[in-house]
Amino acid sequence: MLYSPLEQFKIISLVGFSIGKYDLSITNSSLSLIIILTIILLISVGFNDTKKLYIIPSNWQLLLENLYKFILSIITDQIGNEGKKYFTLLTTIFLFVCFSNFLGMIPYSLTVTSHPVITLGLGLSLFIGITLIGIITHGFHFYHLFIPSGVPVALLPLIAIIEIISYLTRPISLGVRLAANMFAGHTLLNIISFFTWNIFIYGGIFSIFGLFPSLLILALIILEFVICFLQAYVFTVLVASYLNDVIHLH
């Protein structure tokens, strides 16, 4: 049993292993990442295996086709046809965040996206890559991203500073938004579950009142699954939006 709402976020060693001073132990965090990587690879193989596509699709084929249409709709809405070459990147991002969130809904598992070191690292690496895409695409004209059209000359220095600061905070907003939502939702669910458990165990004749928070827990679980998907969607849409900015300099 978890005795602290924060215990579910603790990284623990499952298989100890080290080489010299380097600790290479398998933790619950690395195990979760291995599981997520395996799932993504299986889906990637499904995308590439066109020999098993049928006129009457199987459930697996329907899942892949709907996923393809879903990611493609994000790309066309946010970037346009120029963004289709980033389909693999955005699909991988969506699957990683989505399955990381869903895996954390399994009792006694670890939600890797609740750790800022994971989400901020992901956001920073994407930010650097997107910035490089903009510089490679536009060269010196990339600075136009920080100078909106129609701004009076007297305000250009102030506006440019604000735009640069706003641009540099993007990886922080990406990482903090995702980690904070996962952390807060799982913590709230754990606290209410622990409270309800105590009512049933120590409530005596008042244990019947535990049914009301039980219904609340059920509603929170459903809400948390929805949030897991929405956070993956929002993260992917924001990355696509940032790609659109550096491609079209909007």
C-alpha positions in Angstrom: 0.0 0.0 0.0 1.2 3.5 -0.7 1.3 5.5 2.6 2.1 8.8 1.0 0.6 10.6 -2.0 4.1 11.3 -3.3 5.4 7.7 -2.9 3.9 6.8 -6.3 6.4 9.1 -8.0 9.5 7.6 -6.3 12.1 6.0 -8.6 13.2 2.6 -7.2 15.7 0.1 -8.3 14.3 -3.2 -9.6 17.5 -4.9 -10.8 20.8 -3.7 -9.4 23.7 -3.5 -11.8 26.8 -1.4 -12.0 30.1 -1.2 -13.9 32.7 0.4 -11.7 31.3 3.7 -10.5 28.5 3.8 -13.1 25.1 2.7 -11.9 23.3 0.9 -14.7 20.4 -0.5 -12.5 17.0 -1.1 -14.1 14.6 1.1 -12.3 10.8 1.4 -12.5 11.4 4.5 -14.6 13.7 2.7 -17.1 11.3 -0.3 -17.2 8.4 2.0 -18.1 10.4 3.7 -20.8 11.3 0.2 -22.2 7.7 -0.8 -22.3 6.7 2.4 -24.0 9.5 2.1 -26.6 8.3 -1.5 -27.3 4.8 -0.3 -27.9 5.9 2.5 -30.2 8.1 0.1 -32.2 5.2 -2.4 -32.7 3.0 0.4 -34.0 5.8 1.6 -36.3 6.1 -1.9 -37.7 2.4 -1.9 -38.3 2.6 1.4 -40.2 5.4 0.0 -42.4 3.9 -3.5 -43.0 1.7 -2.7 -46.0 1.5 -6.4 -47.0 -1.0 -7.0 -44.2 -3.5 -4.3 -45.3 -6.9 -5.6 -46.3 -10.0 -4.1 -48.0 -12.0 -5.1 -45.0 -9.7 -3.8 -42.2 -9.1 -5.7 -39.0 -9.3 -3.9 -35.6 -5.5 -3.4 -35.7 -5.7 -1.9 -39.1 -8.5 0.4 -38.1 -6.5 1.6 -35.1 -3.5 2.4 -37.3 -5.7 4.2 -39.9 -7.4 6.3 -37.3 -4.1 7.2 -35.7 -2.8 8.2 -39.1 -5.8 10.4 -39.9 -5.6 11.9 -36.4 -2.0 12.9 -36.6 -2.3 14.0 -40.2 -5.2 16.3 -39.3 -3.0 18.0 -36.6 -0.3 18.5 -39.2 -2.6 20.0 -41.9 -4.4 22.2 -39.4 -1.3 23.6 -37.7 1.4 23.5 -40.4 -0.1 22.7 -43.8 1.2 20.3 -46.5 4.8 21.4 -45.7 4.5 19.7 -42.3 3.8 16.2 -43.7 7.5 15.4 -43.6 7.3 15.7 -39.8 4.6 13.1 -39.5 6.9 10.5 -38.0 8.2 13.0 -35.4 4.8 14.1 -34.3 3.4 10.6 -34.2 6.3 9.4 -32.0 5.8 12.4 -29.7 2.1 11.7 -29.4 2.5 8.0 -28.8 5.3 8.5 -26.2 3.4 11.1 -24.1 0.0 9.2 -24.5 1.3 5.8 -23.5 3.5 7.3 -20.7 0.4 8.9 -19.3 -1.8 5.8 -19.6 0.9 3.5 -18.2 0.9 5.6 -15.1 -2.8 4.8 -14.5 -1.9 1.2 -13.7 -1.7 0.8 -9.9 1.9 0.8 -8.4 3.4 1.9 -11.8 5.4 5.0 -12.4 4.1 8.0 -14.5 7.4 9.1 -16.2 5.7 12.2 -17.5 5.1 13.4 -14.0 8.9 13.9 -13.6 10.0 17.4 -14.8 13.4 16.0 -15.7 11.7 13.9 -18.4 9.2 16.4 -19.7 11.7 19.4 -19.6 14.3 17.3 -21.3 11.9 16.3 -24.0 10.7 19.9 -24.4 14.2 21.3 -24.5 15.4 18.8 -27.1 12.4 19.5 -29.3 12.9 23.3 -28.9 16.6 23.0 -30.0 15.6 20.8 -33.0 12.8 23.1 -34.0 15.1 26.2 -33.7 17.7 24.5 -35.9 15.0 23.7 -38.5 14.1 27.4 -38.6 17.7 28.5 -38.9 18.5 26.0 -41.6 15.4 26.9 -43.5 15.6 30.7 -43.4 19.2 31.4 -42.5 19.7 35.0 -41.3 16.0 35.9 -42.0 15.0 33.7 -39.0 15.2 36.8 -36.9 11.9 38.0 -38.5 10.2 35.6 -36.2 10.9 38.1 -33.4 9.8 41.2 -35.3 6.1 41.2 -36.0 5.0 43.1 -39.1 3.4 46.5 -38.7 5.1 47.4 -35.4 6.3 51.0 -35.1 10.0 51.4 -35.3 10.2 53.0 -31.8 8.7 49.9 -30.3 10.8 47.4 -32.2 13.5 46.9 -29.5 10.9 46.3 -26.7 8.8 44.0 -28.9 11.8 42.0 -30.0 12.9 41.5 -26.4 9.4 40.3 -25.4 9.2 38.0 -28.4 12.6 36.5 -27.7 11.8 35.9 -24.0 8.5 34.4 -25.0 10.2 32.1 -27.5 12.8 31.0 -25.0 10.1 30.0 -22.4 8.5 27.5 -24.8 10.4 24.4 -23.7 9.6 25.3 -20.0 5.9 25.7 -20.7 5.9 22.4 -22.7 7.6 20.5 -19.9 6.0 22.1 -16.8 2.4 22.0 -18.2 2.6 18.2 -18.8 4.4 17.3 -15.6 2.2 19.5 -13.4 -1.1 18.0 -14.8 0.1 14.4 -14.4 1.5 15.1 -10.9 -1.6 17.0 -9.7 -4.1 14.5 -11.1 -2.4 11.4 -9.8 -1.8 13.0 -6.4 -5.5 14.0 -6.0 -6.7 10.5 -7.0 -4.3 8.9 -4.5 -5.4 11.2 -1.6 -9.1 10.5 -2.2 -8.5 6.8 -2.6 -6.6 6.6 0.7 -9.3 8.6 2.4 -12.0 6.3 1.1 -10.1 3.2 2.1 -9.8 4.5 5.7 -13.5 5.1 5.8 -14.2 1.4 4.8 -11.6 0.0 7.2 -12.1 2.2 10.3 -15.5 3.7 9.8 -17.5 1.0 11.5 -21.2 1.6 11.1 -20.3 4.8 9.1 -18.5 2.7 6.4 -21.6 3.2 4.2 -20.6 6.8 3.7 -17.5 5.5 1.8 -19.8 4.8 -1.2 -20.0 8.6 -1.9 -16.3 9.2 -2.3 -16.1 5.8 -4.2 -18.3 7.3 -6.9 -16.1 10.4 -6.9 -13.0 8.2 -7.4 -14.7 6.5 -10.4 -15.4 9.9 -11.9 -11.9 11.0 -11.3 -10.4 7.9 -12.9 -12.5 8.5 -16.0 -11.5 12.2 -16.0 -7.8 11.2 -15.5 -7.9 8.9 -18.6 -9.4 11.8 -20.6 -6.7 14.2 -19.3 -4.0 11.6 -20.2 -5.1 11.7 -23.8 -5.7 15.5 -23.9 -2.3 16.2 -22.5 -0.7 14.1 -25.3 -2.9 15.9 -27.8 -2.0 19.4 -26.5 1.7 18.6 -26.4 1.6 17.4 -30.0 -0.4 20.4 -31.2 2.0 22.8 -29.4 5.0 21.2 -31.1 3.3 21.4 -34.4 2.4 25.0 -33.8 6.1 25.8 -33.0 7.1 24.0 -36.2 4.6 26.2 -38.1 6.2 29.3 -36.6 9.7 28.5 -37.7 8.6 27.2 -41.1 6.4 30.2 -42.0 7.9 32.7 -39.6 4.5 33.6 -38.1 
